[in-house]
Structures are given as structure tokens and as C-alpha cells.
């Protein structure tokens, strides 16, 4: 496949905007589309070219990327009459970088094959901070030649990229990641409420864990939010984490695979959503465990 020079980008949210900026910095010509025109205008002011629809963003480019919310959004931007597959030329590459189900991805894969477009399931590990820094981890499945053609693009977005198979492997691997993130956040919430109830200093507990054998990149990213108890400026929200776990549970049902721990964590997130906390950062799950433990952080223990 030819060298990638022109890129279309559909979906300019928390992740899509910094990813587009990194592509512009790397010297790619980028044509952008989002449902919110002000997001398009912001990036046009920074050197991108605006598009009027997903199909328009896919017109005249070598590669089109989508970074959108869910299955419904994927099918809308990919398969609609003014969608990506309608606008892209035969021989172009379409890389969806969203977290979606393998079932929806298969439908897009079939339509892409019929249109003569190489479809990559290109997923990322990392949230807003590594997206801004160009330090995401990218892993993709689909046609090997399409992945090889995109390696320089993926290098502009992340610190490492991996080819993981010819089909839906990257979809499952992304959901593995989502399961582990959700379960880890619940574990942190429960453990920290335990330490707090036992009298451990909050800030010191964060410092010790962040420099211990159980430290992780995830905990490091969330430590500042935990330290300030500020969950209202999210890197990734409860609603997104819950959506990702729903996708994993639906895929597990198709596989006839029991996932009791993941299902329980989903109920914790559902409780947060019922409390009106769906737009907060998911590490705010610690508040749910504090509440269940009778811990009032505004005035001592309840």
C-alpha cells in the first residue's frame, strides 16, 4: 500500500482532538469532522482542513480514522449514505480506534470488504494525558499490509504499536483492557475506603501505594485526582467505563463465558450513575465505597 500522507479524522472529543494535533505536528495533512462544529473550527485554526460529514472527511485521503463513542456511532459514521465507506476510495484504509463490540465491528468489516477498503480495528490504551503527550499504546488487527502502511501514523500517536491478528483480535484485547481498568478502579476504591476507615492518612496512603509493588501507570494517572478528591475533571468518565464493560459482558454472553467479577463492578458503576455521577472520572468510585462504609469525607466519619 502507498505511504500515508493525507488522513481523515472523524470524532474530535477528549481523545480525538489531541490525537489529531499529534498527527498535524508529525506533518500529516488532516481533514477533520465532528458533530460539534466548534471542535472542527478549533482544529482548522491549528492547520487541519474541515469536512462537512464523515464521508467528506474520507474523501481524497489515504487513511481515515474514527474515534467515536459506541456501536451506534460506529455504524452511523461508517455505514450511512454520507459515511466513511461511501466517501473513501477503493484501496484506502479505514482504521476505527473506538471501543466497540466485535459484533458491530464484523458488520463494518463486511461492508468495508465489499467496498474494497482495508479495515483496521486499531485500538488504544491510555486516556487523555497520554493522548496529549503522544504516548498511547496502539494495537491493531485486520489486513497486515494496511497495518504496515500505518506504522508511521501510529508512531505519531503512541509510544508503541502492535499487530495482533487478522480479524477481531484487537477488539477483544481492548475489552480485556477495559475489564481490567474497571475492576482495578473498584479494587482501589474498596481498598482505600478500608485504609481510610482504619485511620491511614489519605495523602500518605496515595504516596506509599504509588511507590510500591502494586503501583501502576493507571494508579499514577489517577493519583492527582485521588489526592485532591477532584473527580469532576475526568480523564475518562463513569459513563464511558460502564459502556465499555457493557460491551465486554455482551461479547462474553456471545462466547458463553461467565464473568461474575466484571458483572459486579458494572453494578457499582450503575450505582454511581444512579447518584448522578456518570460524568465524573471513574476513579471517583472510591466515593461509593466511602459511602457504603459510613465515611463522610466532609466532616469525618459518619
C-alpha positions as CSV (number, residue, x, y, z in Angstrom):
1,X,0.0,0.0,0.0
2,X,1.1,3.6,-0.6
3,X,2.7,5.8,2.0
4,X,0.1,7.6,4.1
5,X,0.2,11.4,3.5
6,X,-3.4,12.6,3.9
7,X,-5.6,11.5,6.8
8,X,-9.3,12.0,7.6
9,X,-10.3,12.1,11.3
10,X,-13.8,11.6,12.5
11,X,-14.6,12.3,16.2
12,X,-12.9,15.2,17.9
13,X,-13.7,14.5,21.6
14,X,-11.4,14.2,24.5
15,X,-9.2,11.7,22.7
16,X,-9.7,12.6,19.0
17,X,-8.6,16.3,19.4
18,X,-5.2,15.6,20.9
19,X,-4.6,12.7,18.6
20,X,-5.4,15.0,15.6
21,X,-3.0,17.6,17.0
22,X,-0.2,15.0,17.2
23,X,-0.8,14.0,13.5
24,X,-0.6,17.6,12.5
25,X,2.7,18.0,14.4
26,X,4.0,15.0,12.6
27,X,3.4,16.6,9.3
28,X,0.3,14.8,8.1
29,X,-2.4,16.7,6.2
30,X,-5.6,16.0,8.3
31,X,-9.2,16.5,7.2
32,X,-11.5,16.6,10.3
33,X,-15.2,16.1,11.1
34,X,-17.2,16.2,14.3
35,X,-20.9,16.6,15.1
36,X,-19.9,19.8,17.0
37,X,-18.7,22.4,14.6
38,X,-16.7,24.3,17.2
39,X,-14.4,21.4,17.6
40,X,-13.8,21.3,13.8
41,X,-13.2,25.1,13.8
42,X,-10.6,24.8,16.6
43,X,-8.5,22.3,14.7
44,X,-9.0,24.2,11.4
45,X,-7.4,27.2,13.2
46,X,-4.5,24.9,14.0
47,X,-3.9,23.7,10.4
48,X,-6.4,21.0,9.8
49,X,-9.0,21.0,6.9
50,X,-12.6,21.0,7.8
51,X,-15.2,18.4,6.5
52,X,-18.9,18.5,6.4
53,X,-19.7,14.8,7.0
54,X,-17.8,11.5,7.8
55,X,-17.9,10.8,4.0
56,X,-16.4,14.2,3.3
57,X,-13.6,13.6,5.8
58,X,-12.9,10.3,4.0
59,X,-12.8,11.8,0.5
60,X,-9.4,12.2,-1.1
61,X,-7.4,10.7,1.8
62,X,-5.2,7.7,2.1
63,X,-6.4,6.8,5.6
64,X,-9.5,7.7,7.6
65,X,-9.6,7.3,11.4
66,X,-12.7,7.3,13.6
67,X,-12.6,7.8,17.4
68,X,-16.2,7.8,18.5
69,X,-18.3,6.6,21.4
70,X,-20.0,3.3,20.7
71,X,-21.5,0.7,18.3
72,X,-24.3,3.0,17.2
73,X,-21.9,5.8,16.4
74,X,-19.6,3.4,14.6
75,X,-22.3,2.2,12.3
76,X,-23.6,5.7,11.7
77,X,-20.2,7.2,10.7
78,X,-19.1,4.1,8.8
79,X,-22.2,2.8,7.0
80,X,-24.5,5.8,6.5
81,X,-25.2,7.2,3.0
82,X,-22.7,10.0,3.8
83,X,-20.5,7.8,5.9
84,X,-16.8,6.9,5.7
85,X,-17.2,3.9,3.4
86,X,-19.3,5.9,1.0
87,X,-16.7,8.7,0.8
88,X,-13.4,6.6,0.8
89,X,-11.9,5.5,-2.4
90,X,-11.2,1.8,-3.2
91,X,-7.8,0.9,-1.8
92,X,-8.0,3.4,1.0
93,X,-7.6,2.3,4.7
94,X,-10.2,2.8,7.4
95,X,-8.9,2.5,11.0
96,X,-11.5,2.6,13.7
97,X,-9.9,3.4,17.0
98,X,-13.1,3.4,19.1
99,X,-14.1,0.9,21.8
100,X,-16.9,-1.1,20.2
101,X,-18.2,-4.6,20.2
102,X,-16.9,-7.4,18.0
103,X,-20.4,-7.8,16.7
104,X,-20.6,-4.2,15.3
105,X,-17.0,-4.4,14.0
106,X,-17.9,-7.5,12.0
107,X,-20.7,-5.7,10.3
108,X,-18.4,-2.8,9.3
109,X,-15.7,-5.3,8.2
110,X,-18.1,-7.0,5.8
111,X,-19.2,-3.6,4.3
112,X,-15.6,-2.4,4.0
113,X,-14.5,-5.6,2.2
114,X,-17.4,-5.1,-0.2
115,X,-16.3,-1.5,-0.9
116,X,-12.7,-2.5,-1.5
117,X,-11.5,-0.7,1.6
118,X,-8.9,-2.2,4.1
119,X,-10.5,-2.1,7.6
120,X,-8.2,-2.0,10.7
121,X,-9.5,-2.4,14.2
122,X,-6.9,-0.1,15.6
123,X,-7.4,0.4,19.4
124,X,-5.5,2.4,22.0
125,X,-4.5,2.0,25.6
126,X,-4.4,5.3,27.5
127,X,-6.6,8.2,28.3
128,X,-6.4,12.0,27.9
129,X,-3.0,12.6,29.4
130,X,-1.0,10.1,27.2
131,X,-3.2,11.1,24.2
132,X,-1.9,14.7,24.7
133,X,1.6,13.5,25.1
134,X,1.6,11.2,22.1
135,X,2.2,8.2,24.4
136,X,-0.7,6.0,23.7
137,X,-0.2,2.3,23.1
138,X,-1.7,1.3,19.8
139,X,-2.7,-2.3,18.8
140,X,-4.4,-3.3,15.6
141,X,-5.9,-6.2,13.8
142,X,-7.0,-6.6,10.2
143,X,-5.0,-6.7,7.0
144,X,-1.3,-6.9,7.7
145,X,-0.4,-4.7,4.7
146,X,-2.8,-2.0,6.0
147,X,-1.2,-2.1,9.4
148,X,2.3,-1.9,7.9
149,X,1.3,1.2,5.9
150,X,0.0,2.9,9.1
151,X,3.0,2.3,11.3
152,X,4.3,5.9,10.9
153,X,0.8,7.2,11.7
154,X,0.6,5.1,14.9
155,X,4.1,6.2,15.9
156,X,2.9,9.8,15.9
157,X,0.1,8.8,18.3
158,X,1.8,6.5,20.7
159,X,5.0,5.1,22.2
160,X,4.4,1.6,20.8
161,X,2.2,-0.2,18.3
162,X,1.4,-3.9,17.9
163,X,-0.1,-6.0,15.1
164,X,-2.3,-8.6,16.9
165,X,-4.1,-10.5,14.2
166,X,-6.1,-10.5,11.0
167,X,-9.7,-10.3,12.4
168,X,-11.4,-9.0,15.6
169,X,-8.4,-9.7,18.0
170,X,-7.8,-6.0,18.7
171,X,-11.5,-5.6,19.7
172,X,-11.2,-8.4,22.3
173,X,-7.9,-7.1,23.5
174,X,-9.3,-3.6,24.0
175,X,-12.2,-5.1,26.1
176,X,-9.6,-7.0,28.1
177,X,-8.1,-3.7,28.9
178,X,-11.5,-2.1,29.7
179,X,-12.3,-5.0,32.1
180,X,-9.0,-4.7,33.9
181,X,-9.4,-0.9,34.2
182,X,-12.9,-1.2,35.7
183,X,-12.1,-4.0,38.1
184,X,-8.9,-2.2,39.2
185,X,-10.8,1.0,39.9
186,X,-13.2,-0.9,42.1
187,X,-10.4,-2.6,43.9
188,X,-8.7,0.8,44.6
189,X,-12.0,2.2,45.9
190,X,-12.6,-0.7,48.2
191,X,-9.0,-0.8,49.5
192,X,-8.7,2.9,50.0
193,X,-12.0,3.0,52.0
194,X,-10.6,0.2,54.1
195,X,-7.4,2.1,54.8
196,X,-9.3,5.4,55.4
197,X,-11.6,3.7,57.9
198,X,-8.6,2.3,59.7
199,X,-7.1,5.7,60.2
200,X,-4.5,5.8,57.5
201,X,-3.6,9.3,56.3
202,X,-5.2,9.8,52.8
203,X,-2.3,11.6,51.1
204,X,0.3,9.3,52.7
205,X,-1.6,6.2,51.5
206,X,-1.5,7.5,48.0
207,X,2.2,8.2,48.2
208,X,3.0,4.8,49.5
209,X,0.9,2.9,47.0
210,X,2.2,4.9,44.1
211,X,5.7,3.9,45.1
212,X,5.0,0.2,46.0
213,X,4.9,-3.2,44.3
214,X,1.2,-2.6,43.4
215,X,1.8,0.7,41.7
216,X,0.8,1.0,38.0
217,X,0.5,3.5,35.2
218,X,-3.2,3.6,35.8
219,X,-2.8,4.4,39.5
220,X,-0.2,7.0,38.7
221,X,-2.6,8.8,36.3
222,X,-5.3,8.8,38.9
223,X,-3.2,9.7,41.9
224,X,-3.6,13.5,41.4
225,X,-7.4,13.2,41.2
226,X,-7.5,11.0,44.3
227,X,-5.2,13.4,46.2
228,X,-7.4,16.4,45.5
229,X,-10.6,14.3,45.6
230,X,-11.4,16.1,42.4
231,X,-13.4,13.7,40.1
232,X,-15.2,16.4,38.1
233,X,-12.4,17.0,35.6
234,X,-12.4,13.4,34.2
235,X,-9.7,11.7,32.1
236,X,-12.3,9.1,31.4
237,X,-15.9,9.0,32.8
238,X,-18.0,6.6,34.7
239,X,-20.4,6.5,31.8
240,X,-17.6,5.5,29.3
241,X,-16.3,2.8,31.7
242,X,-19.8,1.4,32.2
243,X,-20.4,1.4,28.4
244,X,-17.1,-0.5,27.8
245,X,-18.0,-3.1,30.5
246,X,-21.4,-3.5,28.9
247,X,-19.7,-4.3,25.6
248,X,-17.5,-6.8,27.3
249,X,-20.4,-8.5,29.0
250,X,-22.3,-8.7,25.7
251,X,-19.3,-10.2,24.0
252,X,-18.9,-12.7,26.9
253,X,-22.6,-13.7,26.5
254,X,-21.9,-14.4,22.9
255,X,-19.0,-16.6,23.9
256,X,-21.0,-18.3,26.7
257,X,-18.3,-17.1,29.2
258,X,-19.2,-16.3,32.8
259,X,-17.7,-13.0,34.1
260,X,-19.1,-12.6,37.7
261,X,-16.4,-10.1,38.9
262,X,-16.9,-7.8,35.9
263,X,-20.7,-8.0,36.3
264,X,-20.4,-6.9,39.9
265,X,-18.2,-4.0,39.0
266,X,-20.8,-2.9,36.5
267,X,-23.3,-2.7,39.2
268,X,-21.0,-0.4,41.2
269,X,-20.8,1.9,38.2
270,X,-24.6,1.7,37.8
271,X,-24.9,2.9,41.4
272,X,-22.7,5.9,40.6
273,X,-24.8,6.6,37.5
274,X,-28.0,6.4,39.7
275,X,-26.4,9.0,42.0
276,X,-25.8,11.4,39.1
277,X,-22.1,10.8,38.9
278,X,-21.8,9.3,35.4
279,X,-19.9,12.3,34.1
280,X,-17.2,12.1,36.8
281,X,-13.9,10.3,36.5
282,X,-14.4,6.6,37.1
283,X,-11.8,6.6,39.9
284,X,-14.4,8.5,41.9
285,X,-15.8,5.1,42.6
286,X,-13.9,5.5,45.9
287,X,-16.7,7.8,47.0
288,X,-19.2,4.9,46.6
289,X,-17.1,2.7,48.9
290,X,-16.7,5.5,51.4
291,X,-20.5,5.9,51.4
292,X,-21.1,2.2,51.9
293,X,-18.5,2.3,54.8
294,X,-20.1,5.2,56.5
295,X,-17.2,7.5,55.8
296,X,-18.1,11.2,55.5
297,X,-15.0,12.9,54.0
298,X,-16.5,16.4,54.5
299,X,-16.8,16.1,58.3
300,X,-15.0,12.9,59.5
301,X,-16.6,9.5,59.8
302,X,-20.4,9.3,59.7
